[in-house]
Amino acid sequence: MDARLPELMFPHILMEIEYRVIGINLAITNAPSASKASEQIKMPEEYLKKEFPKQYLQNSETNTALQCQTVLNIYGKFGWEHYQQGQLGKQVMLYFKRQKQDDKVEIIRLEPKEEAILQKLDPQQRPY
């Protein structure tokens, strides 16, 4: 008598998972200072803030938490789930996974700022 179990005794569906790992540099950079620029170029601080509001009032490029949040949201748009993070030297490593996609075409619109972030990544790390 053959004691082996039939191969189909425990059927299961295999689901392929794909992964992406990206690093965000944590090198500390100081936000632009209108008062320092005012001293250097001898122009009124208020004038600089008025003429260059994005530079001096709404600077999100030095906000590491906001940068991470932006990356998480971009990957989420493409169906990636953030499941782990770590730190390697001065980089935050973000780990993503999703069920392997068929070759279906989905149009996902990114803002220019989001696309600029993705352009800095190796093509194999991009969410698309």
Residue, then its C-alpha position, 0 to 999 in steps of 0.5 A: m500500500d502506498a502511504r504517500l498523500p495525493e499531491l492535490m490533497f492540499p490545494h492552494i492558489l499561488m500569488e506572486i508578490e513583487y517588491r520595491v525598496i527605496g532609500i531616502n537620504l537623511a542628510i540634514t539640510n537647512a531651510p533657506s533663510a530670508s534673514k540670512a539672504s537679506e544680510q548677504i545681498k542687502m535687500p529687505e527680508e520682507y521683500l524676499k519673502k514676498e517675491f520668493p514665497k515658495q523658497y522662504l515660506q512653503n519649503s517642504e523639501t527639507n521636511t523629511a517626514l513630508q518627503c516620506q509621506t509623499v513617497l508613500n502616497i505615490y507608491g500607494k497610487f500604484g497599489w504598493e503597500h508599505y510594509q517595513q522601514g529601516q535605516l542604513g547609514k543616513q538613508v531611510m529604507l522604505y519597503f513596498k510589496r504588491q501582488k504581481q500585476d498583469d500587463k494591464v494598462e492603467i493611467i495614473r496621473l502624477e503631479p510634476k512634483e511627484e514625477a520629479i521625485l520618481q525621476k531620482l530613483d533607479p528605473q527598477q525602483r519606480p512604482y510603475 
